[in-house]
Amino acid sequence: MSWYSGLENIVERDIALSRLTTFRIGGHAGVLLVPEDVESFAAAYAAAKKAGVPVHILGWGSNILVADEGVPGVVISTRGLINRTLADDGQTIRVEAGASMREFVRWSARAGYSGIESLAGIPGSIGGAVVMNAGALGACLGDSVSAVWYVTEGGELVRRSGEDISWDYRETDIDGPVAAVEMELTRDEPDCVLDRMADALMARRSQQPVGIPSAGCFFRNPPGESAGRLIDEAGLKGMSVGGASISARHANFIVNQGGATAAHVCELGDIVRDRVRDCFGVELKNEVCVWPSAVA
Ligand SMILES: Cc1cc2nc3c(=O)[nH]c(=O)nc-3n(C[C@H](O)[C@H](O)[C@H](O)COP(=O)(O)OP(=O)(O)OC[C@H]3O[C@@H](n4cnc5c(N)ncnc54)[C@H](O)[C@@H]3O)c2cc1C
């Protein structure tokens, strides 16, 4: 009997993770579980933990570089967790982890909820955005999260208040798979929120490469500095290794021009790190999550 006995209806086997990431790079997952509700998400995680199987949680794959060899153990996807409900107070919105961040920002603006409109256009899921504390134009998602529901190793769903979470630059101290998020947004005229959202989208389109596979900014900005500016001033824009290139549009984007492998991206990343260290004495750190990683 396999460790996922009872969960066979949500199992997919030997799945190319390149199809599930925006980089379009990476090897296979031997076992991919795609739960369709929060309870089976919790059960899947608990079953894997009980069996000692390494786990990776996959949102929409917009901030991941998967190794060419794939990942061991199991990948649990949140893409089936998409419900959204409004509490009786008319203020708190509960969104499941696999819901689209872009779609949620759009829905909020149209419904006259303000607070996250400057995050318009960030790809990925709500769960991924919470764990990464995704942000843009000086705002980040953590500013508007009132609580997070996460799963313990025993499969319990636990509510943690947003105030108790450390919301740092592109990281948090949430240490379990996020199943759902409670958002507290303020009310405003839909037209005003939509205007601010349109401005944020315009700023994004003018700065980032559009329509070319990537995982967004590859490196974290060092304190008080822009990684993109350092990479640009080190003369690296346009440099390639195999199918991986430094975007000519935004130097902190490594893009897949076609046929890039994870090995190409890692080699290019190492070149960038070395050159920036030599030129400016600054150590760049990855923003993109490299899989396999320390497992969830
Ligand atoms: C073109 C482009 C532009 C981008 N612009 C921005 C930007 O402006 N600002 C910004 O902050 N980011 C940006 N990103 C990066 C990315 O979109 C965000 O980090 C996003 O929030 C990741 O969400 P995801 O669902 O795709 O997560 P994934 O890529 O699937 O996962 C990222 C990490 O989060 C973990 N994770 C995902 N879901 C869960 C969960 N439910 N529970 C526990 N762990 C989980 C994964 O295990 C992994 O470690 C951009 C990416 C692209 C491709």
The ligand as a MOL file (V3000), in Angstrom:
LIG
                    3D

  0  0  0     0  0            999 V3000
M  V30 BEGIN CTAB
M  V30 COUNTS 53 58 0 0 0
M  V30 BEGIN ATOM
M  V30 1 C 6.7180 38.4060 -14.9370 0
M  V30 2 C 6.7970 38.2870 -13.4430 0
M  V30 3 C 6.6720 39.4350 -12.6780 0
M  V30 4 C 6.7490 39.3470 -11.2710 0
M  V30 5 N 6.6150 40.4970 -10.5480 0
M  V30 6 C 6.6760 40.4270 -9.1930 0
M  V30 7 C 6.5220 41.6170 -8.4040 0
M  V30 8 O 6.3140 42.7140 -8.9080 0
M  V30 9 N 6.6100 41.4940 -7.0440 0
M  V30 10 C 6.8120 40.2820 -6.4370 0
M  V30 11 O 6.8650 40.2360 -5.2000 0
M  V30 12 N 6.9540 39.1410 -7.1660 0
M  V30 13 C 6.8900 39.1980 -8.5220 0
M  V30 14 N 7.0400 38.0490 -9.2600 0
M  V30 15 C 7.3310 36.7830 -8.5670 0
M  V30 16 C 6.0840 35.9220 -8.2540 0
M  V30 17 O 5.0290 36.2260 -9.1280 0
M  V30 18 C 5.6120 36.0750 -6.8240 0
M  V30 19 O 6.6160 35.7230 -5.9010 0
M  V30 20 C 4.3610 35.2280 -6.5540 0
M  V30 21 O 3.7480 35.7140 -5.3960 0
M  V30 22 C 4.6400 33.7340 -6.4020 0
M  V30 23 O 3.3820 33.0520 -6.3480 0
M  V30 24 P 3.2310 31.5760 -6.9430 0
M  V30 25 O 1.8850 31.0800 -6.6140 0
M  V30 26 O 3.5740 31.5620 -8.3890 0
M  V30 27 O 4.3100 30.8080 -6.0920 0
M  V30 28 P 5.2560 29.6300 -6.5660 0
M  V30 29 O 6.2190 30.1500 -7.5800 0
M  V30 30 O 4.4460 28.4450 -6.9540 0
M  V30 31 O 6.0390 29.3220 -5.2160 0
M  V30 32 C 6.9700 30.2420 -4.6800 0
M  V30 33 C 7.3850 29.7620 -3.2820 0
M  V30 34 O 6.2610 29.8190 -2.4270 0
M  V30 35 C 5.9430 28.5190 -1.9240 0
M  V30 36 N 4.4860 28.4020 -1.9080 0
M  V30 37 C 3.6120 28.6580 -2.9200 0
M  V30 38 N 2.3480 28.5030 -2.5020 0
M  V30 39 C 2.4120 28.1300 -1.2120 0
M  V30 40 C 1.4400 27.8060 -0.2130 0
M  V30 41 N 0.1280 27.8310 -0.4650 0
M  V30 42 N 1.8760 27.4740 1.0190 0
M  V30 43 C 3.1980 27.4370 1.3260 0
M  V30 44 N 4.1690 27.7120 0.4290 0
M  V30 45 C 3.7710 28.0690 -0.8210 0
M  V30 46 C 6.5860 27.5260 -2.8720 0
M  V30 47 O 6.8700 26.3040 -2.2130 0
M  V30 48 C 7.8370 28.2940 -3.2630 0
M  V30 49 O 8.8230 28.1630 -2.2620 0
M  V30 50 C 6.9620 38.1000 -10.6520 0
M  V30 51 C 7.0660 36.9430 -11.4420 0
M  V30 52 C 6.9860 37.0220 -12.8230 0
M  V30 53 C 7.0890 35.7730 -13.6480 0
M  V30 END ATOM
M  V30 BEGIN BOND
M  V30 1 1 1 2
M  V30 2 1 2 3
M  V30 3 2 2 52
M  V30 4 2 3 4
M  V30 5 1 4 5
M  V30 6 1 4 50
M  V30 7 2 5 6
M  V30 8 1 6 7
M  V30 9 1 6 13
M  V30 10 2 7 8
M  V30 11 1 7 9
M  V30 12 1 9 10
M  V30 13 2 10 11
M  V30 14 1 10 12
M  V30 15 2 12 13
M  V30 16 1 13 14
M  V30 17 1 14 15
M  V30 18 1 14 50
M  V30 19 1 15 16
M  V30 20 1 16 17
M  V30 21 1 16 18
M  V30 22 1 18 19
M  V30 23 1 18 20
M  V30 24 1 20 21
M  V30 25 1 20 22
M  V30 26 1 22 23
M  V30 27 1 23 24
M  V30 28 2 24 25
M  V30 29 1 24 26
M  V30 30 1 24 27
M  V30 31 1 27 28
M  V30 32 2 28 29
M  V30 33 1 28 30
M  V30 34 1 28 31
M  V30 35 1 31 32
M  V30 36 1 32 33
M  V30 37 1 33 34
M  V30 38 1 33 48
M  V30 39 1 34 35
M  V30 40 1 35 36
M  V30 41 1 35 46
M  V30 42 1 36 37
M  V30 43 1 36 45
M  V30 44 2 37 38
M  V30 45 1 38 39
M  V30 46 1 39 40
M  V30 47 2 39 45
M  V30 48 1 40 41
M  V30 49 2 40 42
M  V30 50 1 42 43
M  V30 51 2 43 44
M  V30 52 1 44 45
M  V30 53 1 46 47
M  V30 54 1 46 48
M  V30 55 1 48 49
M  V30 56 2 50 51
M  V30 57 1 51 52
M  V30 58 1 52 53
M  V30 END BOND
M  V30 END CTAB
M  END
